[in-house]
Amino acid sequence: LSLPAVATILGLGLAAAANREVSRRAAGEGGSGSGRDVVRTLEVVYFAMAAIVFAVLAAAAGWVASDVIKAEQLPAVLIRDCTIVASATIGLRFAGALYHGVLRGLERQVTLNLYAGSLVLLQTATLAAVLLLLRPPLFDFLLMQLGFAVAELLLLRVLAWAVSEKCD
């Protein structure tokens, strides 16, 4: 639970930069380059940082499985694999912070809140139903969360790119 919080703290500065730069360009105060250029540049930085976050967490998965988590009834291999999948989910959600910053900078808070609230509701309802009805293994549950993280990132990207043309 603390790992996503740490990743979020690392990304706050860049999300604020995205927010500031796209709002300046939308107001006609930006420097050279379009709002889309800013988003594209920050995407490279964000996705590189997300890959680093994933790589570091995934590299530590063996150590987490053997030394950090003391599960007597779960095999260390399962814990390691679950940690790797959770690391990918954390990396994807970290990258999504960019698009949150872009949408806030373009003053699309209502759209962002409707989108985020709807997605959280859908994800929670789906995962709760799956847990109650199917009782999937832990690894499968984490894979479903990873699937939601991929879908969320793709949808956020489409939404941010659609409204970022206002900056140009």
C-alpha positions as CSV (number, residue, x, y, z in Angstrom):
1,L,0.0,0.0,0.0
2,S,2.9,2.4,0.6
3,L,4.5,1.8,-2.7
4,P,1.8,3.6,-4.8
5,A,1.9,6.5,-2.3
6,V,5.7,6.8,-2.8
7,A,5.3,6.6,-6.6
8,T,2.6,9.3,-6.4
9,I,4.9,11.6,-4.4
10,L,7.7,11.2,-7.0
11,G,5.3,12.2,-9.8
12,L,3.7,15.2,-8.2
13,G,6.2,17.7,-9.5
14,L,5.8,16.6,-13.1
15,A,2.0,16.5,-12.9
16,A,2.2,20.1,-11.6
17,A,4.5,21.0,-14.5
18,A,2.1,19.5,-17.0
19,N,-0.7,21.4,-15.4
20,R,1.1,24.7,-15.5
21,E,2.5,24.4,-19.0
22,V,-0.8,23.4,-20.7
23,S,-2.8,26.0,-18.8
24,R,-0.3,28.7,-19.9
25,R,-0.5,27.6,-23.5
26,A,-4.3,27.4,-23.4
27,A,-4.3,31.0,-22.1
28,G,-2.0,32.1,-24.9
29,E,0.9,32.8,-22.6
30,G,3.1,29.8,-23.4
31,G,6.5,29.9,-25.1
32,S,7.4,28.2,-28.3
33,G,5.7,24.9,-29.1
34,S,2.2,23.7,-28.8
35,G,0.4,22.2,-25.8
36,R,0.5,18.9,-27.6
37,D,4.3,19.2,-27.8
38,V,4.4,19.7,-24.1
39,V,2.2,16.7,-23.5
40,R,4.3,14.6,-25.9
41,T,7.5,15.6,-24.2
42,L,6.2,14.9,-20.7
43,E,4.9,11.5,-21.9
44,V,8.4,10.5,-22.7
45,V,9.6,11.6,-19.3
46,Y,6.6,10.0,-17.5
47,F,6.8,6.7,-19.3
48,A,10.6,6.5,-18.7
49,M,10.0,7.1,-15.0
50,A,7.1,4.6,-14.9
51,A,9.4,2.0,-16.5
52,I,12.1,2.8,-13.9
53,V,9.5,2.5,-11.1
54,F,8.4,-0.8,-12.5
55,A,12.0,-2.1,-13.0
56,V,13.1,-1.2,-9.5
57,L,10.0,-2.7,-7.9
58,A,10.1,-5.8,-10.1
59,A,13.8,-6.3,-9.3
60,A,13.0,-6.3,-5.6
61,A,10.2,-8.8,-6.0
62,G,12.4,-11.8,-5.0
63,W,13.6,-10.0,-1.9
64,V,10.0,-9.0,-1.0
65,A,8.9,-12.6,-1.4
66,S,11.6,-14.0,0.7
67,D,12.4,-11.4,3.4
68,V,9.6,-8.8,3.6
69,I,6.4,-10.8,3.4
70,K,6.2,-13.6,5.8
71,A,3.5,-15.8,4.4
72,E,3.6,-19.3,5.7
73,Q,0.8,-20.7,3.4
74,L,1.8,-19.0,0.2
75,P,4.8,-20.1,-1.9
76,A,7.5,-17.5,-2.3
77,V,7.2,-17.8,-6.2
78,L,3.6,-16.7,-6.0
79,I,4.4,-13.8,-3.8
80,R,7.2,-12.8,-6.2
81,D,4.9,-13.1,-9.3
82,C,2.2,-11.1,-7.5
83,T,4.7,-8.4,-6.6
84,I,5.8,-8.1,-10.2
85,V,2.2,-7.7,-11.4
86,A,1.5,-5.2,-8.7
87,S,4.7,-3.3,-9.7
88,A,3.4,-3.0,-13.3
89,T,0.1,-1.7,-12.0
90,I,1.9,0.9,-9.9
91,G,4.0,2.0,-12.9
92,L,0.9,2.4,-15.1
93,R,-1.0,4.4,-12.5
94,F,2.1,6.6,-12.0
95,A,2.1,7.3,-15.7
96,G,-1.6,8.2,-15.6
97,A,-0.8,11.2,-13.3
98,L,0.5,13.1,-16.3
99,Y,-2.9,13.0,-17.9
100,H,-4.6,14.1,-14.7
101,G,-2.3,17.1,-14.6
102,V,-3.0,17.9,-18.3
103,L,-6.8,17.8,-17.7
104,R,-6.5,19.9,-14.6
105,G,-4.4,22.4,-16.5
106,L,-7.0,22.7,-19.2
107,E,-9.7,23.3,-16.5
108,R,-11.4,20.0,-17.2
109,Q,-11.8,19.1,-13.6
110,V,-15.5,18.2,-13.9
111,T,-14.7,15.9,-16.9
112,L,-11.8,14.3,-15.0
113,N,-13.9,13.8,-11.8
114,L,-16.8,12.3,-13.8
115,Y,-14.4,10.0,-15.6
116,A,-12.4,9.0,-12.5
117,G,-15.4,8.5,-10.4
118,S,-17.1,6.3,-13.0
119,L,-14.0,4.3,-13.6
120,V,-13.5,3.7,-9.9
121,L,-17.1,2.7,-9.5
122,L,-16.9,0.3,-12.4
123,Q,-13.6,-1.2,-11.2
124,T,-14.8,-1.6,-7.6
125,A,-18.1,-3.1,-8.6
126,T,-16.5,-5.5,-11.1
127,L,-13.7,-6.6,-8.8
128,A,-16.1,-7.0,-5.8
129,A,-18.5,-9.2,-8.0
130,V,-15.6,-11.3,-9.2
131,L,-14.2,-11.7,-5.7
132,L,-17.6,-12.7,-4.3
133,L,-18.8,-14.9,-7.2
134,L,-15.6,-16.5,-8.6
135,R,-13.2,-16.3,-5.7
136,P,-10.2,-16.0,-8.1
137,P,-6.7,-16.8,-6.9
138,L,-4.6,-13.8,-5.7
139,F,-2.5,-13.7,-8.9
140,D,-5.6,-13.6,-11.1
141,F,-7.1,-10.8,-9.0
142,L,-3.9,-8.8,-9.4
143,L,-4.0,-9.4,-13.2
144,M,-7.5,-8.0,-13.3
145,Q,-6.3,-4.9,-11.5
146,L,-3.5,-4.6,-14.0
147,G,-6.0,-4.8,-16.8
148,F,-8.0,-2.0,-15.3
149,A,-4.8,0.1,-15.0
150,V,-4.1,-0.4,-18.7
151,A,-7.6,0.5,-19.6
152,E,-7.5,3.6,-17.4
153,L,-4.2,4.8,-18.8
154,L,-5.4,4.4,-22.4
155,L,-8.7,6.1,-21.7
156,L,-7.0,9.0,-19.9
157,R,-4.5,9.4,-22.7
158,V,-7.3,9.6,-25.3
159,L,-9.2,12.1,-23.2
160,A,-6.2,14.3,-22.5
161,W,-5.1,14.3,-26.2
162,A,-8.7,15.1,-27.3
163,V,-8.9,18.2,-25.1
164,S,-5.2,19.3,-25.4
165,E,-5.9,20.6,-28.9
166,K,-7.4,23.6,-27.1
167,C,-3.8,24.6,-26.3
168,D,-2.7,24.8,-29.9
